[in-house]
Amino acid sequence: MSHYLHPQQREHIHQLATRLLWRSELPTWLLIIAIYTGWFTTLAYWRTLGLLPATVLLIWFTAWYMSLQHELIHGHPTRFPRLNQLFGTLPLAVWYPYGLYRDSHLAHHSNDRLTVPVDDPESYYFTEESWARFAPWQKRIIHVRNTFLGRLLLAPLLDIVQTLGSAVAAFRHMNLRAMLMWLVHGGLLAGLFVWMRHVDFSPVWFVLAVSYPALALTKVRSFLEHRAADDPLARSVINEAGIVWQVLFLNLNYHSVHHDLPGVPWYGLKAIYQQNRAVYQQRNHGFVVKGYSQWLRQFWDKAVDVTVHPGIKREEHE
């Protein structure tokens, strides 16, 4: 339970949590059914739908699946992590083993170290030492990545390269846990590709025209999702996005609420924010956006200033 809400507001959250719909996790169970049914049915009947409509639907379901994986990591729909993992292990999104994402994301939820390079594995910031070692062309790539267009087109590629690099490192250093994670992921992915060939859907097309755009969609959500700030409460954004984005991202646009209450299921975040809107906007120092179109207009081809972390000192990493 959040320590930053008034007792009356905390009581309201408690009342929500005791409702049958909340406790049953029915919305998450229905979400799992919808995503798996939609993904596999679209692939199975892609000829009937047509290649373009099937591709658009698969992009949606694949991006939605990545949002579901995030929900599974945070303990939904069951209290058993291994059971939740079963629902998120299939590599429908291709690139990331579930376990790799889980370990990285849980480390990201150390709010006191949020955005701090090295400590936060999902930070886009760098230490002074790292930035100084970059060649000019590398800095240029980072600046392009920090535009909204670059985050859509270039950031997924950079993430993929980094992830595959971690796979190579796991085998080079004989990290048995990571090796097993990648072997399971690769085996399941091979099985999915074989099935795609069975239904005459090109795995190459899926990787390039479905998986990559789906990963790019997730980059819309993460664009300036966090900022460096002295107060940890001011580091996570509140994005008052439209209903389509809310559904696709499972209300993670209310990111300040999620970091305050990471155990709250996706269908509770919006209700809590609406009930405590003024409180959350005050505590995160007005870090509020009126939808992703605001970022698009402001940073379409202009880089957001996310390079050297302004609050980190050189001696902290020596």
Beta strands, then each sheet from edge to edge (+ up, - down):
strand 1: 238-239
strand 2: 288-289
sheet 1: 1+ 2+
end
